[in-house]
């Protein structure tokens, strides 16, 4: 589809990227996500495996790593870095301000991000702790500034102005993603991601290898199509499902809010139940509470989990997607009960 987009107008590319492009991009993310959680390939506990399955099981970790890397292509900015370095730690540090802040994430000396979801949440949610990344300016006067596109946009939000807030979110989110594409060129050339200066050499080496492959494939697609439009198609496919009024945006912007149950307990994750077709569109990503309860269950089977144990999950299946988005952008939550854990 990326190569075919070269023959389309800009408006037609927007339409193709909105659906099916964005759906396939989200599916790409979730298939890679399942591989990361070891729920894509056959388990070592499989009964009476064939000789092929035995070989697959023996090489499972190596195959999973290859799927995560090569399965991330083609892409405009890609899901690899978030999944490889920020998703599993997200499960461990979810909403705990003592473990992570956005500034700590950018200043960290660890290979992994403390919680990769903070990189998205900063665009639309309240956070505790210091914000980053911070840059020291030496001219015209020496001072430290916060270089966060998401935080700068979020600070312009006004409670109750859902449409304006949604527009600000859309602009900052898409602009930051555009900058990520540019940053891949820098990382590919320089061999280092300067937004994370303190991370060990392994992070920069693997990041540079990914960036060089990604840039090569992007340029290759543009060369084959004799146009820059394939890159536009990929960029739109990866961003449009995350922003309003796309239906998938409803589950993306609410998956880690701060809802309160009947007993007054804060719930750091939420699911969106909008029918069977919505679950197909999102490939089960909408079952987010279920996923955090059982991370190793494949996303496409999480709906069955809700049927098996209905007493543990919210009933109903008619969530209104536009109403969810309107409420979320009108009154932003703290990220994942972060204020309750403080």
C-alpha positions as CSV (number, residue, x, y, z in Angstrom):
1,X,0.0,0.0,0.0
2,X,2.9,2.4,0.7
3,X,4.3,2.0,-2.8
4,X,0.8,2.2,-4.4
5,X,0.1,5.5,-2.5
6,X,2.5,7.2,-4.9
7,X,-0.2,7.3,-7.5
8,X,-2.8,8.8,-5.1
9,X,-3.6,12.4,-4.3
10,X,-2.8,13.7,-0.8
11,X,-6.5,13.5,0.2
12,X,-6.7,9.9,-1.1
13,X,-3.6,9.0,0.9
14,X,-5.3,10.4,4.1
15,X,-8.4,8.2,3.4
16,X,-6.3,5.1,2.7
17,X,-4.2,5.7,5.9
18,X,-7.3,6.4,8.1
19,X,-8.6,2.9,7.2
20,X,-7.2,0.4,6.4
21,X,-3.7,1.8,6.8
22,X,-4.1,2.7,10.5
23,X,-5.8,-0.6,11.3
24,X,-2.9,-2.5,9.8
25,X,-0.4,-0.3,11.6
26,X,-2.2,-1.0,14.9
27,X,-2.3,-4.7,14.1
28,X,1.4,-4.6,13.4
29,X,2.0,-3.0,16.9
30,X,-0.2,-5.6,18.6
31,X,1.4,-8.6,16.9
32,X,4.8,-7.4,17.9
33,X,3.4,-6.7,21.4
34,X,2.3,-10.4,21.6
35,X,5.7,-11.6,20.5
36,X,7.3,-9.4,23.2
37,X,5.0,-11.0,25.9
38,X,5.9,-14.5,24.6
39,X,2.3,-15.2,23.6
40,X,2.7,-15.3,19.8
41,X,4.7,-18.5,19.4
42,X,3.9,-22.0,20.7
43,X,4.6,-22.4,24.4
44,X,7.3,-24.8,25.7
45,X,4.5,-26.7,27.5
46,X,2.7,-27.7,24.3
47,X,1.7,-31.4,24.4
48,X,3.3,-33.8,21.9
49,X,5.1,-31.2,19.8
50,X,6.2,-32.2,16.2
51,X,9.8,-32.0,15.3
52,X,9.2,-28.6,13.7
53,X,7.6,-27.3,16.9
54,X,10.5,-28.6,19.0
55,X,12.9,-26.6,16.8
56,X,10.6,-23.6,17.1
57,X,10.5,-23.9,20.9
58,X,14.3,-24.3,21.2
59,X,14.9,-21.2,19.2
60,X,11.9,-19.3,20.7
61,X,13.7,-16.3,22.2
62,X,15.9,-15.8,19.1
63,X,12.9,-15.9,16.8
64,X,10.9,-13.5,19.1
65,X,13.7,-11.0,19.0
66,X,13.9,-11.3,15.2
67,X,10.1,-10.8,14.9
68,X,10.3,-7.7,17.0
69,X,13.1,-6.2,15.0
70,X,12.2,-7.1,11.4
71,X,8.4,-7.1,12.0
72,X,8.7,-3.4,12.8
73,X,9.4,-2.6,9.2
74,X,8.2,-0.8,7.1
75,X,7.4,2.2,9.3
76,X,7.7,6.0,9.5
77,X,9.0,6.1,13.0
78,X,8.2,2.6,14.2
79,X,7.2,0.8,17.4
80,X,10.5,-1.0,18.0
81,X,12.2,1.2,20.6
82,X,9.1,1.5,22.7
83,X,8.4,-2.2,22.7
84,X,12.1,-3.3,23.1
85,X,13.0,-0.9,25.9
86,X,9.8,0.6,27.4
87,X,6.8,-1.8,27.4
88,X,7.7,-4.6,29.9
89,X,9.0,-2.0,32.4
90,X,5.7,-0.2,31.9
91,X,3.9,-3.2,33.4
92,X,6.2,-3.1,36.5
93,X,6.2,0.6,37.2
94,X,2.7,1.6,36.1
95,X,1.6,4.8,37.9
96,X,4.3,4.7,40.6
97,X,5.8,8.2,40.9
98,X,8.5,6.8,43.3
99,X,9.8,4.6,40.4
100,X,9.6,6.9,37.5
101,X,9.2,10.4,36.2
102,X,9.6,11.8,32.7
103,X,12.8,13.6,33.6
104,X,14.2,10.3,35.2
105,X,13.3,8.5,32.0
106,X,15.4,10.8,29.8
107,X,18.3,11.0,32.3
108,X,18.4,7.3,33.1
109,X,21.6,5.2,32.9
110,X,19.6,2.0,32.4
111,X,19.1,0.3,29.1
112,X,15.4,0.1,29.5
113,X,13.0,3.1,29.9
114,X,11.4,3.1,33.4
115,X,7.9,3.3,31.9
116,X,7.7,3.8,28.1
117,X,4.0,4.8,28.2
118,X,5.0,8.2,29.8
119,X,6.3,9.2,26.4
120,X,2.6,9.1,25.2
121,X,0.8,10.1,28.4
122,X,2.6,13.4,28.6
123,X,0.6,14.7,25.7
124,X,-2.8,14.2,27.4
125,X,-2.5,13.4,31.1
126,X,-1.3,14.9,34.4
127,X,2.0,13.6,35.6
128,X,3.8,13.9,38.9
129,X,7.6,14.5,39.2
130,X,10.0,16.4,37.0
131,X,9.4,16.7,33.3
132,X,12.1,16.0,30.7
133,X,14.1,16.1,28.6
134,X,16.0,19.2,29.8
135,X,18.5,21.0,27.8
136,X,21.2,23.5,29.1
137,X,21.3,26.6,27.0
138,X,24.6,28.6,27.2
139,X,23.5,31.6,25.1
140,X,22.4,34.3,25.4
141,X,22.3,33.4,29.1
142,X,22.9,30.1,30.8
143,X,19.7,28.4,31.7
144,X,18.0,25.0,31.6
145,X,14.8,24.6,29.5
146,X,12.3,21.7,29.2
147,X,12.3,20.4,25.7
148,X,9.0,18.5,25.8
149,X,6.5,19.0,22.9
150,X,3.8,17.0,24.7
151,X,4.1,18.9,28.0
152,X,4.2,22.3,26.2
153,X,0.9,21.4,24.4
154,X,-0.7,19.9,27.5
155,X,0.0,23.1,29.5
156,X,-2.2,25.0,27.0
157,X,-5.3,22.8,27.8
158,X,-8.3,24.4,29.4
159,X,-10.7,22.2,31.4
160,X,-14.1,21.8,29.7
161,X,-12.8,22.7,26.2
162,X,-12.8,19.2,24.7
163,X,-12.5,20.2,21.0
164,X,-9.7,22.8,21.5
165,X,-7.8,20.4,23.8
166,X,-8.2,17.6,21.2
167,X,-6.9,19.8,18.5
168,X,-3.8,20.8,20.6
169,X,-3.2,17.1,21.3
170,X,-3.4,16.2,17.6
171,X,-1.0,19.0,16.6
172,X,1.6,18.2,19.3
173,X,1.3,14.4,18.9
174,X,1.7,14.5,15.1
175,X,4.5,17.1,15.3
176,X,6.5,15.1,17.8
177,X,6.1,12.0,15.6
178,X,7.4,14.0,12.7
179,X,10.4,14.9,14.7
180,X,11.0,11.2,15.6
181,X,11.3,10.5,11.9
182,X,14.0,13.3,11.6
183,X,15.7,12.0,14.7
184,X,16.1,8.6,13.1
185,X,18.2,10.2,10.4
186,X,20.4,11.8,13.1
187,X,20.7,8.5,15.0
188,X,21.5,6.6,11.8
189,X,24.3,9.1,10.9
190,X,25.7,9.7,14.4
191,X,25.2,6.3,16.0
192,X,23.7,7.9,19.1
193,X,20.3,9.1,20.4
194,X,21.1,12.5,22.0
195,X,17.7,12.6,23.8
196,X,19.0,9.8,26.1
197,X,22.7,10.9,26.7
198,X,23.3,8.7,29.8
199,X,22.1,5.4,28.4
200,X,24.7,2.6,28.0
201,X,26.4,1.8,24.7
202,X,24.1,-1.2,24.1
203,X,21.1,1.1,23.8
204,X,22.7,3.4,21.4
205,X,24.2,0.6,19.3
206,X,20.9,-1.3,18.9
207,X,19.1,2.0,18.3
208,X,21.5,3.0,15.6
209,X,21.2,-0.4,13.9
210,X,17.4,-0.1,13.9
211,X,17.5,3.5,12.7
212,X,19.9,2.7,9.8
213,X,17.7,-0.2,8.7
214,X,14.5,1.9,9.0
215,X,16.0,4.8,7.0
216,X,17.3,2.5,4.3
217,X,13.8,0.8,3.9
218,X,12.0,4.2,3.9
219,X,14.3,5.6,1.2
220,X,14.0,2.3,-0.7
221,X,10.2,2.6,-0.7
222,X,10.4,6.2,-1.9
223,X,13.0,5.2,-4.6
224,X,10.8,2.3,-5.9
225,X,7.7,4.5,-5.9
226,X,9.7,7.5,-7.3
227,X,7.8,9.6,-4.8
228,X,7.9,10.8,-1.2
229,X,4.3,9.8,-0.7
230,X,5.0,6.3,0.7
231,X,6.6,8.0,3.7
232,X,3.6,10.2,4.1
233,X,1.3,7.1,4.0
234,X,3.3,5.3,6.7
235,X,3.4,8.4,8.9
236,X,-0.3,8.9,8.7
237,X,-1.1,5.2,9.2
238,X,1.0,5.2,12.4
239,X,-0.5,8.4,13.8
240,X,-4.1,8.6,12.8
241,X,-5.4,5.7,14.9
242,X,-4.1,7.6,18.0
243,X,-5.9,10.9,17.5
244,X,-9.5,11.9,17.4
245,X,-11.9,11.3,15.8
246,X,-10.5,7.9,14.9
247,X,-12.4,5.2,16.7
248,X,-9.2,3.6,18.1
249,X,-8.3,6.9,19.8
250,X,-11.0,6.2,22.4
251,X,-9.1,3.2,23.8
252,X,-5.7,4.8,23.3
253,X,-6.4,7.9,25.4
254,X,-8.2,6.1,28.2
255,X,-6.2,2.9,28.7
256,X,-4.4,4.3,31.8
257,X,-6.6,6.9,33.5
258,X,-7.6,7.2,37.1
259,X,-11.2,6.0,37.3
260,X,-12.6,5.2,40.8
261,X,-14.7,2.1,41.6
262,X,-17.7,1.9,43.9
263,X,-15.4,1.3,46.9
264,X,-13.4,4.5,46.2
265,X,-10.4,2.6,44.9
266,X,-8.4,4.2,42.0
267,X,-8.2,1.9,38.9
268,X,-5.0,2.5,36.8
269,X,-6.2,0.7,33.7
270,X,-9.5,0.7,31.7
271,X,-11.0,-1.3,28.8
272,X,-13.2,-0.1,26.0
273,X,-16.2,-2.3,25.2
274,X,-17.8,-1.2,22.0
275,X,-18.8,-4.4,20.4
276,X,-17.2,-7.3,18.4
277,X,-16.2,-5.2,15.4
278,X,-14.4,-2.7,17.6
279,X,-12.4,-5.6,19.1
280,X,-11.5,-6.7,15.6
281,X,-10.5,-3.2,14.6
282,X,-8.2,-2.9,17.6
283,X,-7.1,-6.6,17.5
284,X,-8.1,-6.8,21.2
285,X,-6.1,-3.8,22.4
286,X,-9.4,-2.5,23.9
287,X,-9.2,-5.2,26.5
288,X,-6.6,-3.3,28.5
289,X,-7.6,-4.2,32.0
290,X,-7.6,-7.9,31.0
291,X,-4.2,-7.5,29.4
292,X,-2.6,-6.1,32.6
293,X,-4.2,-8.8,34.7
294,X,-2.8,-11.5,32.4
295,X,0.0,-10.1,30.1
296,X,0.9,-13.4,28.5
297,X,-2.6,-14.2,27.1
298,X,-2.7,-13.3,23.4
299,X,-4.7,-10.1,22.7
300,X,-7.2,-11.8,20.5
301,X,-8.2,-14.1,23.3
302,X,-8.7,-11.5,26.0
303,X,-12.4,-11.2,25.2
304,X,-12.8,-14.9,26.2
305,X,-11.2,-14.1,29.5
306,X,-13.9,-11.5,30.2
307,X,-16.6,-14.1,29.5
308,X,-14.9,-16.7,31.7
309,X,-14.6,-14.3,34.7
310,X,-17.3,-11.6,34.2
311,X,-17.4,-10.8,38.0
312,X,-14.0,-9.2,37.7
313,X,-14.7,-6.9,34.7
314,X,-17.2,-4.2,33.8
315,X,-20.3,-5.5,32.1
316,X,-21.9,-4.1,29.0
317,X,-20.6,-3.6,25.4
318,X,-22.0,-0.4,24.1
319,X,-19.4,2.2,25.0
320,X,-19.9,5.4,23.1
321,X,-16.6,6.2,21.5
322,X,-17.1,9.9,20.8
323,X,-18.5,10.4,24.3
324,X,-15.4,8.8,25.7
325,X,-13.1,11.0,23.7
326,X,-15.1,14.1,24.6
327,X,-14.9,13.4,28.3
328,X,-11.2,12.6,28.2
329,X,-10.2,15.8,26.4
330,X,-12.6,17.9,28.5
331,X,-11.2,16.8,31.9
332,X,-7.8,15.1,31.8
333,X,-6.9,12.5,34.4
334,X,-3.7,11.7,36.2
335,X,-1.8,9.0,34.5
336,X,-2.6,5.5,35.9
337,X,-3.6,6.7,39.4
338,X,-0.2,8.4,39.8
339,X,-1.7,10.9,42.3
340,X,-3.2,8.1,44.4
341,X,0.1,6.2,44.6
342,X,2.0,9.4,45.7
